[in-house]
Amino acid sequence: MEQTTPYDAIGGEATVAALSDRFYALMDSEPQFKQLRDLHPQDLQGSRDKLFMFLSGWLGGPDLFVEQFGHPRLRARHMPFAIGTQERDQWVACMLLAMEEVGIEEGMRERLLQSFFKTADFMRNKPG
């Protein structure tokens, strides 16, 4: 029996692209994500593209990020940025809102949110 990946379950490439777009649109426009936004460059397109490529493989679809950039090395790639509890929580809240707005089913949203939180928490590199 073939198992469905989260990538397929949420709608594949179109949904992953919509999720990446919505995540950065929210981060760019909502005041509650200001500290998170301040960690990013003025032009968010490169960040959007990298998130899309990363999520594609992370969710079980094409491993686009690895094909283009090699192993994600998430913690190492995020070390230049001061990431604490506030930034982690803003990232997770922004992703939750983006998942809700693109219509990811509640059970899948909860499952992904647990994994997103663990990953975001691992990125913390400053106290508080």
VEXGUDREN-899969 format. One record per residue (C-alpha): x, y, z. Coordinates in steps of 0.001 Angstrom, whole numbers, padded with zeros to 6 digits, always signed. Example, Ala and Ser with C-alpha at 12.3 -4.5 7.8 and 13.67 -1.06 7.14 Angstrom:
+012300-004500+007800/+013670-001060+007140/
END
This chain:
+000000+000000+000000/+001330+003389-000969/+001203+006056+001713/+000134+009581+000919/+002728+012200+001811/+001746+015447+003538/+002772+017126+000253/+000111+015174-001647/-002442+015381+001190/-002418+019186+001242/-002617+019582-002533/+000947+019357-003810/+002889+022090-005544/+000019+024586-005838/-000728+024512-002099/+002925+024613-001072/+003416+027654-003330/+000279+029319-001922/+001431+028581+001631/+004868+030088+001016/+003348+033156-000644/+000778+033676+002106/+003336+033174+004881/+005544+035966+003537/+002595+038223+002687/+001366+037957+006272/+004839+038460+007706/+005256+041560+005542/+001885+043106+006381/+000887+042144+009922/+002344+044227+012787/+002466+041232+015161/+005209+039717+012968/+007454+042816+012934/+010446+041292+014729/+010351+038331+012369/+010040+040605+009341/+013013+042655+010511/+015245+039561+010186/+014527+039350+006445/+015747+041355+003451/+013615+044129+001957/+012810+041953-001075/+011205+038747+000164/+011127+036876-003171/+014314+034898-002523/+013079+033926+000928/+009717+032873-000522/+011401+030773-003184/+013664+029041-000663/+010768+028317+001703/+008764+026852-001193/+011683+024655-002276/+012404+023551+001289/+008758+022787+002137/+008342+020824-001070/+010929+018264+000020/+010190+018485+003749/+006557+017590+003091/+007475+014618+000912/+007370+016161-002551/+010225+016971-004925/+013409+017765-002993/+013932+021090-004761/+016026+022790-002090/+018509+019920-001845/+018761+019724-005639/+019676+023415-005857/+021513+024179-002612/+022467+020863-001010/+021535+019765+002495/+019330+022389+004199/+021582+022686+007285/+018785+024786+008775/+020449+025704+012038/+023724+026675+010372/+021936+028742+007714/+019992+030617+010405/+022939+031274+012753/+023617+034781+011382/+020169+035830+012620/+019322+036420+016279/+016439+034017+016874/+014869+033801+020298/+011541+032751+021717/+009735+035798+020311/+010985+035221+016764/+010205+031499+017024/+006694+032200+018251/+006083+034795+015537/+007273+032354+012848/+004997+029590+014153/+002004+031946+014508/+002542+033301+011009/+002768+029779+009567/-000377+028687+011421/-002299+031658+010045/-000976+030977+006540/-002001+027296+006779/-005490+028310+007908/-005865+030866+005134/-004780+028518+002340/-007250+025912+003582/-005076+023144+004976/-007385+020742+006815/-007379+021098+010603/-005964+017653+011442/-003097+018101+008987/-002548+021664+010233/-002174+020414+013804/+000224+017665+012715/+002343+020086+010696/+002246+022707+013444/+003884+020271+015894/+006711+019639+013430/+007028+023324+012548/+007278+024220+016244/+010033+021660+016859/+011974+022929+013864/+011469+026602+014772/+012474+025908+018362/+015672+024236+017115/+016542+027473+015253/+016711+029485+018494/+020236+030761+019051/+019814+033527+021634/+018392+033543+025139/+014806+034591+025617/
END
